[in-house]
Amino acid sequence: CKLAGGVMVLEQTEESGPDMPIIKIVGDEVLPYDEQRRYIGIVRPARSACEGFNYMVSKAVELVGLSPIPAIQVDPNAIEGYEEWYKVANTRTLPYLPSRTYDDDGRQLAPPTRSSFDANIAPTTGMVALFDNLIKSTTAVPDSTLGNVDPSLKSGKAINAVVQNAQLSTSNFLDNYVRALQYEGKVINNK
């Protein structure tokens, strides 16, 4: 039945079979302690690593996307007649930016230069790689099971051993899922 506030019955139905139609899918059941059963899945241990990965990827995108376009340092006499080109230089892709090399009196003008700016994303990309490895270690799913071959593994036997090890480390989740599906079939067939 469906209850409201633990007292008022909102809805009540009779089940047609002898089995309770609640199918519990458990990732891994830990031995009881503190008089409570504990269940562990594959998602909760990896949650912090996934959050960190998402934060760092977002930060890397922010660093690159919001980095300023360096200004062009120029002598106004060197771009005389080309001012419109320089106004749109940071918003359009131009094949070149013309400038004058000599003024009207024959004096040489300094060429336009762009000041350098480097968005230091090396620490952020390092953290992305770190959280990527943390996700793989907390889920026990290495690169080889995802189809990415480790260059240090030279033989097919070594690669298969790593794949089998990863499959065994998470096989309890699949075994419990199979048990839940079998119970679901039993519930459906007993109706």
C-alpha positions as CSV (number, residue, x, y, z in Angstrom):
1,C,0.0,0.0,0.0
2,K,1.0,3.6,-0.4
3,L,0.9,5.6,2.8
4,A,0.8,9.3,3.6
5,G,2.6,10.4,6.7
6,G,2.8,6.7,7.9
7,V,-0.9,6.7,8.9
8,M,-3.3,7.5,6.0
9,V,-3.7,4.8,3.3
10,L,-3.7,6.4,-0.1
11,E,-3.7,3.3,-2.3
12,Q,-3.8,-0.4,-1.6
13,T,-3.5,-3.3,-4.0
14,E,-3.3,-7.1,-3.7
15,E,-0.4,-8.9,-5.3
16,S,-1.3,-11.9,-7.5
17,G,1.7,-14.0,-6.6
18,P,3.5,-15.3,-3.6
19,D,6.6,-13.2,-4.2
20,M,7.2,-9.6,-3.2
21,P,7.6,-7.7,-6.5
22,I,10.5,-5.6,-5.2
23,I,13.7,-6.5,-7.0
24,K,16.8,-5.4,-5.2
25,I,19.9,-5.0,-7.2
26,V,23.0,-4.8,-4.9
27,G,26.4,-3.9,-6.1
28,D,28.3,-5.5,-3.2
29,E,27.0,-6.4,0.2
30,V,29.6,-5.8,3.0
31,L,29.5,-7.9,6.1
32,P,27.3,-6.2,8.7
33,Y,28.8,-4.0,11.3
34,D,27.2,-1.5,13.7
35,E,24.2,-3.8,13.3
36,Q,23.5,-2.4,9.9
37,R,24.0,-3.9,6.4
38,R,26.2,-1.9,4.1
39,Y,25.9,-1.9,0.3
40,I,28.6,-0.7,-2.0
41,G,28.1,0.1,-5.7
42,I,30.5,1.1,-8.4
43,V,29.2,4.7,-8.6
44,R,29.6,6.0,-5.0
45,P,33.3,5.3,-4.6
46,A,34.0,7.0,-7.9
47,R,31.8,10.0,-7.2
48,S,34.5,12.3,-5.8
49,A,36.9,11.4,-8.6
50,C,34.3,12.2,-11.2
51,E,33.4,15.5,-9.5
52,G,37.1,16.5,-9.5
53,F,37.5,15.4,-13.1
54,N,34.5,17.6,-14.1
55,Y,35.8,20.6,-12.1
56,M,39.2,20.4,-13.7
57,V,37.9,20.0,-17.3
58,S,35.6,23.0,-16.7
59,K,38.5,25.0,-15.3
60,A,40.7,24.1,-18.3
61,V,37.9,25.2,-20.7
62,E,37.5,28.4,-18.7
63,L,41.3,29.1,-18.7
64,V,41.6,28.7,-22.4
65,G,38.2,30.2,-23.4
66,L,38.5,33.3,-21.2
67,S,42.2,34.0,-21.7
68,P,42.5,37.5,-23.2
69,I,43.6,38.1,-26.7
70,P,46.9,39.9,-26.4
71,A,46.8,43.5,-27.6
72,I,48.7,44.8,-30.6
73,Q,51.3,47.3,-29.6
74,V,51.7,49.7,-32.5
75,D,52.9,53.2,-33.4
76,P,49.8,55.1,-34.7
77,N,51.8,56.4,-37.6
78,A,52.6,52.8,-38.7
79,I,48.9,51.9,-39.2
80,E,47.8,55.1,-40.7
81,G,45.2,54.3,-43.4
82,Y,44.8,50.7,-42.0
83,E,43.0,51.6,-38.7
84,E,39.8,49.6,-39.7
85,W,41.9,46.5,-40.2
86,Y,43.4,46.8,-36.7
87,K,40.0,47.5,-35.1
88,V,38.7,44.1,-36.2
89,A,42.0,42.2,-35.9
90,N,40.9,40.5,-32.6
91,T,37.4,39.5,-33.8
92,R,38.1,38.4,-37.4
93,T,40.5,36.1,-39.1
94,L,42.5,38.3,-41.4
95,P,45.1,37.0,-43.8
96,Y,47.6,39.7,-42.8
97,L,47.8,43.1,-41.1
98,P,49.4,45.8,-43.3
99,S,51.5,48.5,-41.8
100,R,53.7,51.3,-42.9
101,T,57.5,50.8,-42.5
102,Y,58.4,54.5,-43.2
103,D,56.6,57.7,-42.4
104,D,56.1,60.6,-44.8
105,D,59.5,62.1,-43.7
106,G,61.4,58.8,-44.5
107,R,61.9,57.8,-40.9
108,Q,61.6,54.1,-40.2
109,L,58.6,53.1,-38.0
110,A,58.6,50.2,-35.5
111,P,56.5,47.3,-36.8
112,P,53.3,46.4,-34.9
113,T,53.9,43.6,-32.3
114,R,51.5,41.5,-30.3
115,S,52.4,41.1,-26.6
116,S,52.6,37.5,-25.6
117,F,50.2,35.8,-23.2
118,D,50.3,32.2,-22.2
119,A,47.4,30.7,-20.3
120,N,49.2,28.3,-18.0
121,I,47.0,25.2,-18.2
122,A,49.7,22.6,-17.4
123,P,48.6,22.3,-13.8
124,T,45.0,21.9,-14.7
125,T,45.7,19.3,-17.4
126,G,47.8,17.4,-14.9
127,M,44.9,17.4,-12.5
128,V,42.6,16.2,-15.3
129,A,44.9,13.2,-15.9
130,L,45.1,12.5,-12.1
131,F,41.3,12.4,-11.7
132,D,41.0,10.3,-14.9
133,N,43.4,7.7,-13.2
134,L,41.4,8.0,-10.0
135,I,38.2,7.2,-11.8
136,K,39.8,4.1,-13.4
137,S,41.1,2.9,-10.0
138,T,37.9,3.4,-8.0
139,T,35.8,1.7,-10.7
140,A,38.4,-1.0,-11.3
141,V,38.0,-0.5,-15.0
142,P,41.4,0.2,-16.6
143,D,42.1,1.6,-20.1
144,S,42.6,-1.8,-21.6
145,T,39.0,-2.9,-20.9
146,L,37.8,0.3,-22.6
147,G,39.8,-0.6,-25.7
148,N,42.8,1.7,-25.0
149,V,45.9,-0.4,-25.1
150,D,48.7,0.4,-22.7
151,P,52.0,0.8,-24.7
152,S,53.9,-1.0,-22.0
153,L,51.9,-4.1,-22.7
154,K,53.5,-5.8,-25.7
155,S,51.8,-9.1,-26.0
156,G,48.2,-10.1,-26.5
157,K,48.5,-12.4,-23.4
158,A,49.4,-9.4,-21.2
159,I,46.5,-7.4,-22.5
160,N,44.1,-10.2,-22.0
161,A,45.4,-10.7,-18.4
162,V,44.7,-7.1,-17.6
163,V,41.2,-7.3,-19.2
164,Q,40.4,-10.5,-17.2
165,N,41.7,-9.0,-14.0
166,A,39.4,-6.0,-14.5
167,Q,36.5,-8.2,-15.3
168,L,37.0,-10.3,-12.2
169,S,37.3,-7.2,-10.0
170,T,33.8,-6.1,-11.0
171,S,32.3,-9.5,-11.6
172,N,30.4,-9.4,-8.3
173,F,28.3,-6.5,-9.7
174,L,27.3,-8.6,-12.7
175,D,26.6,-11.7,-10.6
176,N,24.3,-9.7,-8.4
177,Y,22.6,-8.2,-11.4
178,V,22.0,-11.7,-12.8
179,R,20.6,-12.8,-9.5
180,A,18.2,-9.9,-9.5
181,L,17.1,-10.7,-13.1
182,Q,16.5,-14.3,-12.2
183,Y,14.4,-13.2,-9.2
184,E,12.4,-10.8,-11.5
185,G,11.7,-13.7,-13.8
186,K,10.5,-15.8,-10.8
187,V,8.2,-13.0,-9.7
188,I,6.7,-12.6,-13.2
189,N,6.3,-16.4,-13.7
190,N,4.6,-17.0,-10.3
191,K,1.8,-14.5,-11.0
